[in-house]
Amino acid sequence: MVPGPSRSRFGRGTDIGGNRRGLDCRRNADAIDFGQMKLLVIGGGGREHALVWKLAQSPRVSRLWCAPGNAGTQGEPLVRGGAAENVTIGAEDIGSLLGFAREHRPDLTVVGPDGALALGVVDAFQAEGFPIWGPRMNAARFESSKVFSQEFMRHHGIPTARSGVFTDPAAARLFAHQLGGRCVVKADGLALGKGVIMARDLSEAETAIQRMLVDRMFGDASREVVIQEWLEGTEISLHALCDGSHLQILPSSQDHKRVGDGDQGPNTGGMGTYSPTPFLSSGEWEMMAHAVLDPWLAGCHAEGIDFQGLIYPGVMLTANGPRVLEFNARWGDPETQVYLPRLENDLVEVFLACINGKLDQHPLRWSPLHTVCVVLASHGYPGAVERGKVIHGLADVELLPQVKVFHAGSARLDEEAVTSGGRVLGVTAWDTSLSAARDRAYAAVDRLCFEGMQFRRDIAAKGLAFVPTL
């Protein structure tokens, strides 16, 4: 039995006005005219394009905005007619987002990026009675603070790596030395998915500590660091929707974080992914997921954290069982791009069930198809990149069956799509087998180009190399 709320050092689940999650928001969500819904999606990356694409398939949606959106979200067709529209408001400009909501009265707002969640966009919208999907600031700390999540795992018995939390460089170096130098150094705060350095020896560990704690390579985000032991095993992405009381576990997927083939080079926000993974049966997946998420949800209840949204722990499958590497408090990117093509539910209904505490009444239905997403990035990513490079081949690829190009770092310039960031496109394909889906994805990739385009050629190779034991 899950324990009830109690006061603790982790803090209670309060909104910015000091109240529990607003009943007005739930009442407003219950009163929506489902035939004429207006939706606002916050964010402008590949994840947000995938959300817009899936939400646009709902017959409930009559109008859909994306702030700020990208070249793909603008004009994404709605199933009932019309198209999605971009709004030139930044995802972290909460004041302007609220102003837009007051003027246009969206029936549901969906938050994509971690930065907006960490700044309390959900709290702000709820305080004015706007139905919004995503965790509040109090719950978003699972991602916005590595220190908080590491201490939460230790306190509630969630399997994780041996670790320490440091602000003093000398103490951090001593701990790294105790781990033999082979460790993982993580900035406490948000760093666009790049605040993790894998140190293979003591020299690399000391350099990482110097860059984070002394040089402050991530600014205030690296005032404090978590150092974890290096775990050996297979890393997977675990996603689960949560309405505060109930969980709906998504299928397995595997991300590719390093920039180069064979997992070489620096960490990125993700260079590609696929779903499902072949090395865990559905039964094994469920057992592993509950071993991680059951104590997490019990801990949330014990600490008064009312988590409504999506929780995404990165998990390492080790010889000693699953170990959580870190938590994310939103849809993964590019995992969203392989999950949503497989989801058979109306995503609007799923999000409203999360808000209304009725997720258990909406079991998720998944297509048996396999999906693969290959990310096309700008030259120099994950470092500084040049922008404004014309993207060629999009119209050609749009004609391919069972393929969808999700835009991320793109924009429109004189009626042409151009690059505007590090990760530019996510080319997703689906088919009846992993190998066929992968072939479709790379066949589409080969029809696309922009100056300096880089991508990995080995997405899903680990899955294809898996040989099941009898």
C-alpha positions in Angstrom: 0.0 0.0 0.0 1.3 3.4 -1.0 1.8 5.7 2.1 -0.1 9.0 2.2 1.4 12.5 2.1 3.7 13.6 4.9 5.9 16.6 5.5 9.5 16.1 4.6 12.7 17.8 3.6 11.8 17.2 -0.1 8.9 19.6 0.2 5.2 19.3 -0.3 3.5 19.5 -3.7 2.4 23.2 -3.7 1.8 25.5 -6.6 3.3 29.1 -6.7 0.4 30.3 -4.6 1.0 27.7 -1.9 -2.1 25.6 -2.8 -2.4 22.0 -3.8 -3.0 21.4 -7.5 -5.9 23.7 -8.3 -9.4 22.1 -8.4 -10.4 24.9 -10.8 -8.1 23.4 -13.5 -9.7 20.0 -13.1 -13.2 21.5 -13.2 -12.3 23.5 -16.3 -10.9 20.3 -18.0 -14.1 18.4 -17.2 -16.2 21.2 -18.8 -14.4 21.3 -22.1 -16.5 21.1 -25.3 -14.7 18.1 -26.8 -16.0 18.9 -30.3 -14.3 22.3 -30.5 -11.0 22.1 -28.6 -8.3 24.7 -28.9 -4.8 23.5 -28.0 -1.5 25.2 -27.3 1.8 23.2 -27.4 4.8 24.9 -25.8 8.2 24.2 -27.3 9.9 24.2 -30.7 11.9 21.0 -31.1 11.5 17.6 -32.6 9.5 16.4 -29.5 7.1 19.3 -29.9 6.6 18.6 -33.6 5.8 15.0 -32.8 3.3 16.1 -30.2 1.7 18.6 -32.6 1.5 15.9 -35.3 -0.2 13.4 -32.9 -2.6 15.9 -31.3 -3.6 17.1 -34.8 -4.9 13.6 -35.5 -7.6 14.0 -32.8 -11.1 14.8 -34.2 -11.6 16.9 -31.0 -9.1 19.6 -32.0 -10.4 22.5 -34.0 -7.4 24.8 -33.6 -3.8 24.2 -32.6 -1.0 26.6 -31.8 2.7 25.9 -31.1 4.9 28.4 -29.3 7.4 29.0 -30.8 7.3 26.0 -33.1 9.5 25.3 -36.1 9.3 24.9 -39.8 7.5 21.5 -39.4 4.9 22.5 -36.8 3.7 25.4 -38.9 1.1 24.0 -41.3 0.8 20.5 -39.8 -2.7 19.6 -41.0 -5.5 18.9 -38.5 -7.6 15.8 -39.2 -10.8 17.9 -39.1 -9.5 20.6 -41.4 -7.2 23.6 -41.0 -3.6 23.5 -39.8 -1.4 24.1 -36.8 0.0 27.6 -36.4 3.2 28.9 -34.9 3.2 31.6 -32.3 6.3 33.7 -31.9 6.6 33.3 -28.1 9.6 31.6 -26.5 9.0 28.5 -24.5 10.4 30.1 -21.4 8.6 33.4 -21.8 5.9 32.5 -19.2 4.4 36.0 -19.0 3.8 36.2 -22.8 2.5 32.7 -22.9 0.0 33.6 -20.2 -1.0 36.7 -22.1 -1.7 34.5 -25.2 -3.7 32.1 -23.1 -5.8 35.0 -21.6 -6.6 36.2 -25.1 -7.2 32.9 -26.9 -8.4 30.7 -24.0 -6.9 27.3 -25.0 -8.8 24.3 -23.7 -5.6 22.4 -23.1 -2.0 23.4 -23.0 0.8 20.8 -23.4 4.3 21.5 -22.3 7.2 19.9 -24.1 10.6 21.2 -22.9 12.2 20.8 -19.4 13.2 24.5 -19.1 9.6 25.7 -19.1 8.6 23.1 -16.6 11.5 24.0 -14.3 10.5 27.7 -14.4 7.0 26.8 -13.3 4.9 27.3 -16.4 2.4 24.7 -15.2 2.0 26.4 -11.8 1.4 29.8 -13.6 -1.2 28.4 -15.9 -3.0 26.5 -13.1 -3.1 29.7 -11.0 -5.2 31.3 -13.6 -7.4 28.2 -14.2 -6.0 27.1 -17.6 -6.0 23.3 -18.0 -2.4 22.3 -18.7 -0.5 19.0 -19.0 2.9 18.6 -17.4 4.4 18.4 -13.9 4.6 21.5 -11.7 7.8 23.1 -10.6 7.9 21.1 -7.4 7.7 17.8 -9.4 9.9 19.0 -12.3 12.8 19.0 -9.8 13.4 15.3 -10.7 15.0 16.7 -13.9 15.9 20.2 -13.0 18.1 19.1 -10.1 20.3 16.0 -10.3 21.1 16.5 -6.7 17.5 16.4 -5.7 16.7 13.3 -7.7 19.9 11.5 -6.5 19.0 12.1 -2.9 15.4 11.1 -3.5 16.5 7.8 -4.9 18.8 7.1 -2.0 16.1 8.1 0.5 13.4 5.9 -1.1 15.4 2.8 -2.0 15.3 3.3 -5.8 18.1 1.3 -7.4 20.8 3.6 -8.6 24.6 3.9 -8.9 27.0 4.7 -6.0 27.3 8.4 -6.0 28.2 11.6 -4.2 27.2 15.3 -4.3 29.9 18.0 -4.3 30.5 21.7 -4.4 34.1 21.5 -3.3 36.5 20.5 -6.2 39.0 18.8 -3.8 36.3 16.6 -2.2 35.0 15.7 -5.7 38.4 14.7 -6.9 38.9 12.5 -3.8 35.6 10.7 -4.5 36.5 10.3 -8.2 39.8 8.8 -7.0 38.0 6.3 -4.8 36.0 5.2 -7.8 39.2 4.6 -9.7 38.7 7.6 -11.9 36.2 5.8 -14.1 33.0 7.7 -13.3 30.2 10.0 -14.6 30.2 13.7 -13.7 26.9 15.5 -13.9 25.9 19.1 -13.5 23.1 19.6 -11.0 21.0 21.8 -13.2 19.6 21.8 -16.8 22.2 21.9 -19.5 20.3 21.1 -22.7 21.1 17.4 -22.4 24.8 18.0 -22.4 25.6 18.3 -18.7 27.0 14.8 -18.4 30.7 13.9 -18.9 31.7 10.3 -19.0 35.2 10.0 -17.5 37.2 6.9 -18.5 40.1 7.6 -16.1 41.2 9.9 -13.3 42.7 12.5 -15.6 39.4 12.8 -17.5 37.5 12.9 -14.2 39.6 15.7 -12.8 39.2 17.7 -16.1 35.4 17.3 -15.9 35.4 18.4 -12.3 37.6 21.4 -13.1 35.4 22.4 -16.1 32.2 22.2 -14.1 32.9 23.3 -10.5 35.8 25.7 -11.2 35.3 26.9 -14.8 31.5 26.7 -14.5 31.1 25.5 -18.1 27.3 25.3 -17.5 27.0 28.4 -15.4 24.9 28.1 -12.3 23.8 24.6 -13.4 27.2 23.3 -12.5 27.6 25.0 -9.1 27.0 21.6 -7.6 27.7 18.2 -9.3 26.8 14.6 -8.8 29.5 12.0 -9.4 28.4 8.5 -10.1 30.2 5.2 -10.5 30.5 4.0 -14.1 27.9 1.3 -14.6 28.4 -1.4 -17.2 25.4 -2.8 -19.1 22.7 -1.8 -21.6 21.1 1.6 -21.3 17.4 2.0 -22.1 14.8 4.7 -21.9 11.8 4.1 -19.6 8.8 6.3 -20.0 5.6 6.3 -18.0 2.6 8.6 -17.8 1.4 9.5 -14.3 -1.8 11.2 -13.0 -0.5 11.5 -9.5 -1.9 8.1 -8.4 -1.7 5.8 -11.5 1.0 4.9 -13.9 0.8 3.8 -17.6 4.1 2.4 -18.7 5.2 2.9 -22.3 7.0 0.3 -24.4 10.8 0.1 -24.4 13.1 2.2 -26.4 16.8 2.8 -26.7 18.4 6.2 -27.3 21.9 6.9 -28.8 23.5 9.8 -26.8 27.0 10.0 -28.3 27.5 12.0 -31.4 29.4 9.4 -33.4 29.0 5.8 -34.6 29.9 3.2 -32.1 29.1 5.5 -29.2 32.1 7.7 -29.8 32.4 11.4 -29.1 30.7 13.8 -26.7 27.2 13.4 -25.3 24.4 15.0 -27.1 20.6 15.5 -26.6 20.2 12.3 -28.6 21.2 11.2 -32.1 18.5 8.6 -32.7 16.4 5.9 -31.1 14.2 2.9 -31.8 11.3 1.1 -30.2 10.7 -1.6 -29.0 14.0 -3.1 -27.8 14.4 -6.8 -28.6 16.4 -7.8 -25.6 13.5 -7.6 -23.1 10.3 -9.5 -23.3 7.1 -7.6 -22.5 6.9 -9.4 -19.1 10.6 -8.6 -18.3 10.0 -5.0 -19.3 7.0 -4.7 -17.0 8.9 -6.2 -14.0 11.9 -4.0 -14.6 9.7 -0.9 -14.9 7.8 -1.6 -11.7 11.0 -2.3 -9.8 12.0 1.3 -10.6 8.7 3.2 -10.7 6.7 1.6 -7.8 9.2 2.9 -5.2 9.4 6.2 -7.1 5.6 6.7 -6.9 5.5 5.7 -3.3 8.2 8.2 -2.6 6.3 10.9 -4.4 3.2 10.2 -2.2 5.4 10.2 1.0 6.9 13.5 0.0 3.7 15.2 -1.1 4.8 15.5 -4.7 1.7 15.3 -6.9 3.3 14.3 -10.2 1.1 14.7 -13.2 2.8 14.3 -16.5 5.5 12.0 -17.9 8.4 10.6 -15.9 11.4 9.3 -17.8 14.2 7.6 -16.0 17.2 6.6 -17.9 18.0 3.0 -16.8 21.1 0.9 -17.1 20.5 -2.9 -17.2 23.4 -4.2 -15.2 24.4 -7.7 -14.1 23.0 -6.8 -10.6 19.6 -5.6 -12.0 18.3 -2.2 -13.3 19.9 1.0 -12.0 18.5 4.5 -12.6 21.0 6.9 -14.0 18.9 10.0 -13.8 15.3 11.2 -14.1 13.6 13.4 -16.8 10.2 14.9 -16.1 9.0 15.2 -19.7 8.8 13.3 -23.0 12.2 12.2 -24.3 13.6 13.7 -27.5 14.0 11.8 -29.8 12.0 9.0 -28.0 8.7 10.9 -28.5 9.3 10.6 -32.3 9.3 6.7 -32.1 6.6 6.4 -29.4 3.8 8.5 -30.9 3.7 6.8 -34.3 3.0 3.6 -32.4 0.4 5.0 -30.0 -3.2 4.2 -31.1 -5.0 6.3 -28.4 -6.3 9.8 -29.0 -3.5 11.7 -27.2 -5.9 14.5 -26.2 -7.9 12.0 -24.2 -4.8 10.6 -22.6 -3.6 14.1 -21.5 -7.0 15.0 -20.1 -7.1 11.7 -18.1 -3.7 12.7 -16.6 -5.0 16.1 -15.6 -8.3 14.6 -14.1 -6.7 11.7 -12.2 -8.4 9.1 -14.4 -5.4 7.6 -16.3 -6.3 4.1 -15.0 -9.5 4.4 -17.2 -7.5 4.9 -20.4 -5.1 2.0 -21.0 -2.6 2.7 -23.7 -2.9 0.8 -26.9 0.3 0.3 -29.0 0.8 -0.8 -32.6 3.1 -3.9 -33.0 5.1 -2.0 -35.6 8.8 -1.1 -35.0 9.9 2.5 -35.3 13.3 4.0 -35.9 14.3 7.7 -35.7 17.6 9.0 -37.1 18.6 12.6 -36.1 20.2 14.9 -38.7 22.4 17.5 -37.0 24.4 20.5 -38.0 28.1 20.5 -38.4 29.8 21.1 -35.0 26.9 19.8 -32.9 26.9 19.4 -29.9 29.1 22.5 -29.9 28.6 25.8 -31.8 26.8 25.4 -35.1 26.2 27.6 -38.2 22.6 28.4 -39.1 20.6 29.3 -42.2 21.6 26.3 -44.3 18.9 25.4 -46.8 17.4 21.9 -46.3 16.9 20.0 -49.5 14.7 17.0 -50.2 11.9 17.5 -47.8 9.1 17.5 -50.5 10.5 14.2 -51.9 10.6 12.5 -48.5 7.1 13.6 -47.7 5.9 11.3 -50.4 7.5 8.2 -48.9 5.1 5.7 -47.2 5.5 5.0 -43.5 8.0 7.9 -43.0 7.6 11.1 -41.1 10.2 13.9 -40.8 9.9 15.7 -37.5 11.5 19.1 -37.5 13.6 20.4 -34.6 16.2 23.1 -35.3 14.5 24.4 -38.4 12.9 27.7 -39.6 11.3 29.2 -42.7 13.2 31.7 -44.7 11.8 33.0 -48.0 9.5 29.9 -48.3 12.5 27.6 -47.7 13.2 25.4 -44.7 16.6 26.3 -43.2 18.7 25.1 -40.3 18.3 27.0 -37.0 19.9 24.8 -34.4 22.0 21.8 -33.6 19.6 18.9 -34.1 17.7 19.8 -37.2 15.5 16.9 -38.3 14.4 13.5 -36.9 13.6 11.1 -39.7 11.2 8.4 -38.3 10.0 5.3 -40.1 7.9 2.3 -39.1 7.5 -1.2 -40.4 6.8 -4.8 -39.3 10.4 -5.5 -38.3 13.2 -3.5 -36.8 15.4 -4.1 -39.8 12.7 -3.0 -42.3 12.0 0.2 -40.2 15.7 1.0 -40.1 16.1 0.5 -43.9 13.1 2.9 -44.5 14.6 5.5 -42.2 18.0 5.5 -43.8 16.5 5.4 -47.3 14.7 8.6 -46.4 17.9 10.1 -44.8 19.7 9.6 -48.0 17.3 11.8 -49.9 17.8 14.8 -47.5 20.8 17.1 -47.3 22.0 20.4 -46.0 25.5 21.9 -45.8 27.4 20.3 -42.9 24.8 17.6 -42.2 25.9 14.9 -39.8 24.2 11.8 -38.5 24.9 8.3 -37.1 24.8 5.3 -39.4 24.4 2.8 -36.6 21.0 3.7 -35.1 19.3 0.4 -33.9 22.4 -1.6 -34.6 22.5 -2.9 -31.0 18.9 -4.1 -31.4 19.7 -5.8 -34.7 22.8 -7.5 -33.3 20.8 -9.1 -30.4 20.5 -12.8 -30.7 17.8 -14.3 -28.4 18.8 -17.3 -26.3 16.6 -20.4 -26.5 
